[in-house]
Amino acid sequence: MVKSMTGFGRGEHSDGKRRVVCEVKAVNHRYADISIRMPRRYSFAEERVKNTVKTVAKRGKIDVSIIVEHITEDDIDIKLNMMAARQYYENLRELRASFSLAGDVSLELLASLPDVLKTMPDVTDEDEICGALEAGTRIAVENLDSMRAAEGKKLAEDILARGKLIEGLVSKIEALAPEVTAAYYEKLKERIRELTENCITVPEDRIAAEAAIFADKSNITEELVRLKSHVGQLEFTINKSNQPDGKKLDFLAQEMNREANTIGSKANNLEITNTMLEVKSEIEKIREQIQNIE
């Protein structure tokens, strides 16, 4: 199945202690480039989150954003920063002595000062937290995958339609190709008559030999066969393969373009050249679409 590299997915998961909200955005990229933004205290889970993304997205620049909300007291741990409390206490006493101030440094005052008491998420059970983060990420990437598959279907339909159009144009060129040598033969005879003013008779076998040399140089049969073969492989890959084949499709499009260039340069026929320009235009459109395929 053809899938686009672009898309968006969102997922939410709650395990009773915390609610995980994950958003995944993907755009085109030659390789798999996964970036994750989440609270630093959960950095130990980053690799498992990446592996969850990789089960669905094999290629593309993928940005993952994770927010964790704590919904029960069981997931909260309060930490006392004794060093900060001691420095506050000593500095407040020094301030009181320096300015001859009244009053005591109370527990209520110390506890209210910044960083003395910190509310921290409880991360003692790393497996449990990793499971929650993976679950939220999995939902998000599944939604991303659905969007990429829907867009990929449209891309595939467009590419296949253009492939059929190219096949029709190639058939037209195949019908025109045999006429090229015959037309050259007649033009050559006419040119000889013009140059010699019918004063010299050139043997027919000599003219035929020159026409044969021209026919050999301008023969495009092999290129047409290869071009048709590449189009067939393109259609087969899109219809039958279950792997991420964006790179293979891009290679086939490059080969199609190479054969089209060769045909255009060898044909020596205006109608074939114009038809091949149409072919090249369709190939370029196919290549643009393939850049979006995983």
C-alpha positions, 0 to 999 in steps of 0.5 A, a space after each residue: 500500500 502506498 503511503 504519503 510521508 506527510 500527515 498528523 496524528 493525535 493520541 490520548 491515554 490515561 492510566 489512572 495516574 496520569 494523562 498522556 497527550 501525544 501529537 505527531 507531525 510528519 513531512 517529507 524526508 529522504 530518511 527516517 528523522 524522528 525528533 521528540 519533545 517531552 518533559 526532561 524527567 521522562 528522557 529515559 523513555 525516549 528510545 521506546 517512544 521512537 521505536 513505537 513511531 518506527 513501527 508505523 513510519 519508516 521514512 520522513 521527518 517526524 516531530 513528536 510532542 508529548 505532554 503529561 498531566 498528573 491526575 492523582 496524588 499517587 503520581 506526585 512526590 514532594 521533595 525537600 531542598 534542604 540546601 536551599 532552605 538553609 541558605 534562605 534561613 542564614 541569609 534572612 538571619 543576616 538580613 535581620 541582624 544587619 538592619 536590626 529587624 524584629 521577627 523570627 524566621 518561621 517554618 511557614 515563611 521558609 516553606 513558602 519560599 521558592 524551591 524549598 519544597 518541590 512537587 515532582 512527578 513520581 518516576 520510580 516505576 519507569 516501566 509503568 511510565 514508559 507504558 503510558 507514554 508508548 500507549 499515547 504515542 501508539 494511538 497518535 501514530 495509528 491516526 497518523 498512519 490512517 491519514 498517510 494511507 488516505 493521502 497515499 491512495 490519492 497519490 497512487 491513483 494520480 500516478 497510475 492514471 499518468 502511467 496509463 497516459 504515458 503508455 498511450 503516448 508510447 503506443 503512438 510513438 511505436 506507430 510513428 517510428 517505422 515511418 521515420 526511415 521511409 520518410 528519410 529515404 524519400 527526403 534523401 532522394 529528393 535532396 539528391 535530385 535538388 543538388 544534382 539537378 537530375 544530372 547524376 543518377 545515384 544508385 538506389 542501393 546506395 540511397 538504401 544503404 544511407 537510409 539503413 545507416 540512418 535507421 540504425 542510428 535513429 532506432 528507438 525500439 529498445 528505448 521504447 521497450 525499456 520505457 514500457 517496462 519501467 511503467 509496468 514496474 511502476 504500476 506493479 510496485 504501486 498495486 502489489 507491494 506492501 513495503 515502503 517503496 518511495 525510493 524504488 519508485 523514484 529510481 523507476 521515474 529517473 530511468 523513465 526520464 532517461 529513456 525519454 531523453 534518449 528517444 527524444 534525441 534519437 527520433 529525428 521526427 518532429 511528431 515523435 519529439 512533440 509526443 515525447 515532450 508530453 511523455 516527459 511532462 507526465 514523468 516529471 509530474 509522477 516524480 513530483 508525486 513520488 517525492 511525497 511517498 514513503 
